[in-house]
Amino acid sequence: GFSLQNRGANFLLTEGHPNSVEPGKRPYHTIIPGMATVGRELFASFGVMGGFMQPQGHVQVLLNMLQHGMDPQAALDAPRLCVEATGGAVGLQEPASRHSSG
């Protein structure tokens, strides 16, 4: 079997484009886990889903823990703002449900 996915769609071969594949560059991609340290000690490792929202989500989750004193699960469940990649529209995600549907 093989998996079908489009994760490579954001990489470009157009020379000079900011997201082009070139030696020494790291094109934007959404497979980005988050890790935070305090001094030399691991504080948290985390990740959120969300495509272009992912880096925004990482910042919001980290701020929820650091500034609002939330535990990791509460920080992940909290609603998040999202500035869209095109057009700049701002959306608000619904908070995660604390109840299982099944």
RODO-2510 file (C-alpha; in nm, 4 decimals, decimal comma):
residues 102
     n   res          X          Y          Z
     1     g     0,0000     0,0000     0,0000
     2     f     0,0906     0,3654    -0,0124
     3     s    -0,0388     0,6771     0,1508
     4     l    -0,1894     0,9668    -0,0359
     5     q    -0,1156     1,3127     0,0981
     6     n    -0,0396     1,6635    -0,0221
     7     r     0,2076     1,7791     0,2418
     8     g     0,4638     1,8608    -0,0272
     9     a     0,2251     2,0967    -0,2058
    10     n     0,3653     2,3977    -0,0198
    11     f     0,7178     2,3473    -0,1516
    12     l     0,7913     2,5360    -0,4743
    13     l     1,0519     2,4879    -0,7448
    14     t     1,0163     2,8466    -0,8680
    15     e     1,3591     3,0068    -0,8427
    16     g     1,3611     3,3142    -0,6207
    17     h     1,0266     3,2417    -0,4507
    18     p     1,0478     3,2745    -0,0692
    19     n     0,9230     2,9157    -0,0302
    20     s     1,1428     2,7603    -0,2980
    21     v     1,3518     2,4530    -0,2358
    22     e     1,7171     2,5629    -0,2312
    23     p     2,0340     2,4545    -0,0514
    24     g     2,0454     2,5864     0,3022
    25     k     1,6758     2,6850     0,3122
    26     r     1,3887     2,5381     0,5066
    27     p     1,0651     2,5886     0,3149
    28     y     0,7556     2,6580     0,5210
    29     h     0,5795     2,3373     0,6073
    30     t     0,3171     2,2488     0,8637
    31     i     0,4805     1,9462     1,0221
    32     i     0,6287     2,1477     1,3045
    33     p     0,6255     2,0172     1,6617
    34     g     0,6749     2,2624     1,9446
    35     m     0,9234     2,2334     2,2301
    36     a     0,9922     2,4861     2,5018
    37     t     1,2680     2,4957     2,7604
    38     v     1,3236     2,6968     3,0740
    39     g     1,6963     2,7416     3,1012
    40     r     1,8317     2,4013     3,0048
    41     e     1,5285     2,2073     3,1312
    42     l     1,2456     2,0822     2,9121
    43     f     0,9248     2,2715     2,9920
    44     a     0,6900     2,1229     2,7329
    45     s     0,6679     1,9421     2,4044
    46     f     0,3451     1,9940     2,2139
    47     g     0,1845     2,0184     1,8766
    48     v    -0,1365     2,1425     1,7234
    49     m    -0,3108     2,0676     1,3968
    50     g    -0,3997     2,3437     1,1626
    51     g    -0,1984     2,3947     0,8433
    52     f    -0,1093     2,7635     0,8188
    53     m    -0,2669     2,8113     1,1619
    54     q    -0,0144     2,5748     1,3233
    55     p     0,2570     2,8280     1,4159
    56     q    -0,0126     3,0649     1,5448
    57     g    -0,1600     2,7806     1,7497
    58     h     0,1776     2,6923     1,8987
    59     v     0,2235     3,0485     2,0255
    60     q    -0,1274     3,0575     2,1695
    61     v    -0,0903     2,7208     2,3466
    62     l     0,2429     2,8271     2,4959
    63     l     0,1008     3,1620     2,6094
    64     n    -0,1964     2,9838     2,7677
    65     m     0,0448     2,7794     2,9796
    66     l     0,2921     3,0581     3,0610
    67     q     0,0678     3,3629     3,0959
    68     h    -0,2619     3,2084     3,2020
    69     g    -0,1332     2,9192     3,4148
    70     m    -0,3270     2,6554     3,2201
    71     d    -0,2225     2,2923     3,2319
    72     p    -0,1249     2,1480     2,8914
    73     q    -0,4654     1,9917     2,8210
    74     a    -0,6563     2,3103     2,9058
    75     a    -0,4122     2,5125     2,6941
    76     l    -0,4739     2,2812     2,3963
    77     d    -0,8524     2,2774     2,4468
    78     a    -0,8881     2,6563     2,4696
    79     p    -1,0280     2,8373     2,1642
    80     r    -0,7714     2,9987     1,9367
    81     l    -0,7645     3,2884     1,6928
    82     c    -0,6518     3,2256     1,3381
    83     v    -0,5363     3,4853     1,0856
    84     e    -0,6007     3,3301     0,7426
    85     a    -0,3055     3,2880     0,5046
    86     t    -0,4827     3,4741     0,2247
    87     g    -0,6962     3,7799     0,2784
    88     g    -0,6053     3,8271     0,6448
    89     a    -0,9494     3,7302     0,7789
    90     v    -0,9506     3,6469     1,1500
    91     g    -1,1431     3,3458     1,2735
    92     l    -1,2124     3,2060     1,6199
    93     q    -1,2029     2,8321     1,6779
    94     e    -1,4657     2,6780     1,9015
    95     p    -1,3401     2,5420     2,2343
    96     a    -1,2805     2,1668     2,2434
    97     s    -1,5543     1,9584     2,3995
    98     r    -1,4709     1,7977     2,7317
    99     h    -1,7152     1,5141     2,6617
   100     s    -1,6598     1,2127     2,4435
   101     s    -1,9135     1,1523     2,1703
   102     g    -1,8988     0,7845     2,1899
***
